[in-house]
Amino acid sequence: MARCKIDNTTGHLWIEEGESHIGLVADVAPILPIDKPYSFAVPAELESKISLGQRVAVPIGKKGRVISGFVVGLDRRIWDS
C-alpha cells in the first residue's frame, strides 16, 4: 500500500511507518498506462462520501504527483505501514 498520512495543507493521506491500522481502503486505478490498482487508506471524514466507480485524485510516485483515477474496490482491512 502507498505510504500515507493526512496533511492538512495538501489533503493527502499518510500513515507513520511501523503502525498497524484497520479501516476503509480504496483500490484506485489511476488514469495511467499501468496494469494494477494502487491502494489508499480512506480518511474517516471521507468514508461516507466515497463509492465504487467514483473518480478521485490520488498522489502517485515518490514525488506525490496527483493523478485522477477511479475507485475499483472498497474494503475494510488491516494494513501495516
N, C-alpha and C positions, 0 to 999 in steps of 0.2 A: 504494500500500500504506500502511496505517496506520503512523505513526511509532512505533517500538518500542525498548525496552531492558529488560533484566532488572532488576527492582527487588526485592531480597530481602525487603523489608517487605510488598510487595503481591502479589508473584508475577507482575506484569505484565511484558511484554517490550518493550524499547526498543532502538533502534539509533541510534548517533550520526549526525548529518547528514553527507552528503558521502561516506559509505563505501559501497563495493560489497561485496556478500556473496553467497555461494551456500549454499543449504541448503533444508530442507524448508519449504514454505509451505502453510498450511491456508487454504482458502477457506471462510468461515463465513457461513451465512445466519442472521443474528440473528432472534430472535422479535420482530420489529417490522414495521410496515407499510411496508416498503421493497421495491424491485424488483431489488436486486443484492446479491451477497455481498460481504463485506469479506475482505481477505487479511491474514494474520498469519504472521510468521516463527515457526517452532516451535523452542523451545529444545532443544538436543541431548539433554538428560535426559528429554524428553517424546516424542522421535521414535518410540521403540518402543511407546509407550502410546496413541498417537492413531490413529484409524481413521475411514474414511468412515462417515457416519451417526451418529457419536458426538456426544452432547450435551456442549457445552463452555461455559465462561463467558469472555467477552471484553470488553475495555474499548472503549466506543464514544463518539465525540464528543470535543470539546475538554476536557471535564471528566473523561473516562475512566470514565463510568458503566459498571459491569459488568452485562452483559446475557447471558442464555442464548441459545445458538444451536446449529446443527447443522453439522458438517463436511460440506460438499458437494463438496469437491475437495482432493486432496493431490498436491503436485507438487514436485520438487526443481528449483529455478531460481535465476537470478541476479536480484538486485534492488539498486537504489540507494536510499539513504535521503536 
